[in-house]
Amino acid sequence: LGTRRLARATIARKAATLRCYFAWLVRQGRLGADPARSLRAPSGGGRLPRVLSGGEVGALLTVEGESPIDQRDLAVLELLYAAGLRVSELCGLDRDGVDLTGRTVTVLGKGGKQRRLPIHDTATAVLGAWLDGGRGQMSGPPEAVFVNRRGSRMGPRDVRRILDRRAGSPTHPHALRHTYATHLLNGGADLRVVQELLGHASLATTQIYTHVSKERLRA
């Protein structure tokens, strides 16, 4: 793979796949020894996460229309950016996790860890408008904050479709989380605070955003 000049991330991913597969074969008793145990590959490299500009965020959060779908889409996008949620956290958000008076949302993150996050006035107003208006016109689990047209709790693919419809260029939902963290650091937020807000177990995971922030400063 290296001589074919494939990207380091591609080689690392394929090597990891082989290691996992052969380890599984050993656990299943189909192989006596793991031939991939010593297989090593270069790390995926230092590709920085994509961060949206202020103009891109503004355009994305300009959702015209008052239909239930429009209200829902705007609430989804506002919340992804205002709280830096993972898509799984957004989809799993329940009504009892929303405190419009206190301007917070409480989500269940990785490892079943719960965290309460502040949201700004605009996100609070948009979320309130959806819950008081369009949400009541769409069927689905009564406890779920976000539902799809099929009457089920919204899933990651539904969120991706919203971005595909609304974004001017290809944008992954996680890019809004990257943007949230980078904009906080650019605004002077402490790295430890950003770590807590993102729900990162290790500060090393959060530090990637300091590199993004420096790159933007150089540009």
DABELKA-V367948 format. One record per backbone hydrogen bond with DSSP energy under -0.5 kcal/mol. CO is the residue of the C=O (numbers start at 0). NH is the residue of the N-H. E is the energy in kcal/mol with one decimal. If there is no record, write none. Layout:
BEGIN
CO&NH&E  CO&NH&E
END
This chain:
BEGIN
0&5&-2.0  1&4&-1.6  6&10&-2.1  7&11&-2.6  8&12&-2.2  9&13&-2.2  10&14&-2.4  11&15&-2.3  12&16&-2.0  13&17&-2.2  14&18&-2.4  15&19&-2.4  16&20&-2.4  17&21&-2.6  18&22&-2.0  19&23&-1.9  20&24&-2.0  21&25&-2.0  22&26&-2.2  23&27&-2.2  24&29&-2.3  24&30&-1.0  25&28&-1.4  32&34&-0.8  33&36&-1.2  35&38&-1.4  52&56&-2.4  53&57&-2.4  54&58&-2.4  55&59&-2.2  56&60&-2.1  58&61&-1.1  60&62&-1.1  61&63&-0.7  66&70&-2.6  67&71&-2.6  68&72&-2.9  69&73&-2.3  70&74&-2.1  71&75&-2.6  72&76&-2.5  73&77&-2.8  74&78&-2.2  75&79&-2.3  76&80&-1.8  77&81&-3.2  78&82&-2.0  78&84&-0.6  79&83&-0.7  85&89&-2.2  86&90&-2.7  87&91&-1.6  89&92&-1.2  92&144&-2.1  93&96&-1.8  94&97&-1.9  96&98&-0.5  96&105&-2.8  97&99&-0.6  98&102&-0.8  98&103&-2.2  102&118&-2.3  103&98&-2.8  104&106&-0.5  104&116&-3.1  106&108&-0.6  106&114&-2.2  108&111&-1.3  109&112&-1.2  112&108&-3.8  114&106&-2.4  116&104&-2.2  119&123&-2.3  120&124&-2.6  121&125&-2.5  122&126&-2.6  123&127&-2.3  124&128&-2.3  125&129&-1.9  126&130&-2.4  127&131&-2.5  128&132&-1.3  128&133&-0.5  129&134&-3.1  132&135&-0.9  133&136&-1.3  134&137&-1.3  140&143&-1.5  142&94&-2.6  145&153&-2.3  147&150&-1.6  151&147&-2.4  154&157&-0.6  154&158&-1.8  155&159&-2.3  156&160&-2.1  157&161&-1.6  158&162&-1.9  159&163&-2.4  160&164&-2.0  161&165&-2.4  162&166&-2.8  171&174&-2.1  172&175&-1.4  172&176&-0.7  173&177&-2.2  174&178&-2.4  175&179&-2.4  176&180&-2.2  177&181&-2.4  178&182&-2.9  179&183&-1.8  180&184&-2.1  181&185&-2.7  182&186&-1.4  183&188&-2.6  184&187&-1.5  189&193&-2.2  190&194&-2.2  191&195&-2.0  192&196&-2.5  193&197&-2.4  194&198&-1.3  194&199&-1.9  201&204&-0.7  201&205&-0.9  202&206&-1.6  204&207&-0.8  205&208&-1.9  206&209&-1.2  206&210&-1.0  207&211&-1.6  208&212&-2.2  209&213&-2.0  210&214&-2.3  211&215&-2.2  212&216&-1.8  213&217&-2.5  214&218&-2.3
END
